[in-house]
């Protein structure tokens, strides 16, 4: 019986020792886990953007023949093409950024309510200060959030003004376009800027 007692004590001591080694080993591994990573750079900066558009009254414009406005100069000099100046200003910008311009137009009914002339006949074109075309489209379909520029415009640091002209005209389709008479078209331009 005494031999059995000594065996139980030895087994108990071995069990407790095994348990201590398991706990100490697990705890040691848990508390000594490490990981490495490359250095990460976190930077902040300033991005201030504002936009202004000139209020333009384009009263009594008539449809324009495509042959009369084949280039930007002809469009800019034609009295039946409405010219809306837009200026996008950045102030004290310190980060690389881009912006996009969107237009929402009001005053046009759904295309299905027209029988003689349709909103698709009303065209728009955004041109830069260098007379390059940055985007173009029609007022057919959705008139909410029409993206004016086809590619984001890069913003340089500092204070800069980006000048644009939005051209709006009715293209003469040589069909009756009487439903487009008397329209009052209003539009708002929104500029969305983000860090590049």
N, C-alpha and C positions, 0 to 999 in steps of 0.2 A: 504494500500500500504506500509505503514511503517512496518507493521507486516511481510509482505512478504519480505521486505528488510532485516529485522533482521533474518529471516529464511534463506535467501541466505547467509548472512554473517556467520551464525552459520554453515551451510553446507559447506561453503568454508573453514572455519577454521578447521572443522573436516576432510575435504578432504586433506588439506595441512598437518595436523597433522598425519593422517593415512599414507600419502605418506612419510613423514619424518621418521616415525617409521619403515615402510617397507624398506626404503633405509638404515637407520642406522642398522637395524637388519640384513639385507643381507650383508652389508659391514662388520659388526662385525663378522658374521659367516665366511665369506670369509677370513678375515685376522687372525682369531684365530684358524684355522684348525691345528691340530697337528697329528703327527704319531710317533711311536716308533719302533725300530728294535734292534736286538741283536748286540753286538759289532762284527765288521768284521775285520779280520786280513789280511793285505796285505803284502806279503813278496816278495822279489826279491832275486836273487842269480846269480851265475855264472855257465854256462854250456859250456865247451869247449871240443869238440870231434874232433879227426882226425883219419884217417885210412891210413894204408899203406899195400900194397900187394906186395909180392915178384914177380919179373918177372921170370917165369919158362919156360924153353924150354923143352917140352915133345916130342921130335922128335922120329918118328918111333915106336910109341907104338902099340902094338898088342891087339886084343880083349882078354879079361881075362875071364876064366871060373869061374862061380859062386862058384864052389867048391874050387877054389884057393884063394878066398877072402871072406871067411865066417865070419871073424871078423876084427876089426879095425887094429890089429897088422899085420895081413896078408896083408891088403890093404896098410898100411904104408910101408911095406917092399917089396912090389911087384914093380919091375922096370917098369911095364906097367901101373901103376897107377900114374898119375901126382899129385904132392903134391904142393899146392900153399899156402905159409904162409900168413896169414892176421893178422895184429895187429891193434886193436882199442885202441886209447890212449885218456884218459881224463886228463885234466890239471886244477888244482885248482878248481875243481867242488865243489860248495857249496849247491846244491839243489838235491833232490831226482829226478832221471830221469831214462829213459829207452832208449834203441836203438834197431833198426832193421837193418838188412843188406840185400841189394838187389844186384843182379847181372844182367848185360845186356851182352849178348854174341853176337858176330858177326862172320861171316864166314860160317854159315850154310844156305843152301837153304831151301825153303819150303819143308815140308815132302813129298809132292806129286811128287817132282822131283827125288826121289830116287827109285830105283827098287831092289837094292841088299844092304840091310842095311838101316836103317833109323835113324834120330837123336834121336829117343826114345831109341836107343841102347847105346847112350852116356849118362852116368850117372854122377851125382855129389853128393857129401855128405860133409856137413860141420861138422867138429868135433872140440870140445873144447880141451883145454890144458889137461883136465882129460880124454881124449879119448871118451867122451860121444858124441853121435850123436845129433846135434842140428837141423838138417834139411837134406832132401835129395830129389832128383828129377831127371828129365831127361831134355835133350835139345829139346825134341819134343814139338810141339805147339809153344807158344810164348816164345821168348828168351829175352824179354824186361822186366825188373823189376821182375826177379824171386826172390821171397823172400827166403833167405837162412836159416833163423832161424824160427822155428815154433812158438816160444813164445818170447815176448820182453825180452831183457837182461837188468837186473837192474844195474844201475850205482851207485857205492858208492862214497861218497864225497872224495875229495882229488885228488891225481894224481895216476892213475892206468893204467896198460896196460892189455888188454884182448887179449890173443893169441888164434888163430884158425888156422886150416888147411882145405883148400878146396881140396877134392880129386876128380879127374876127370878120368874116365876110360870108355873104350868101353866094354860092356858086351858081351861075346861070346854067340850068340844065336844058334850056331851050324848050321846056315844057311850061305849062301854066303853074305858077308858084304863088297863087293868090292867098293861100292859107298862111303864108309867112308874112303877109302885110300886117302892120300894126302890132307886131310882137314887141314886148318889152322884155329884154333879156338882161338879167342881173347875175353877177357872178362874184364869188368870194374866192380868194386864193389863200392857201395854207402852205406854210413851209415846215417840213419835218426835218430836223437835223439830228445827227447822231455821231458818236465818236467812231472814227474809222478803225 
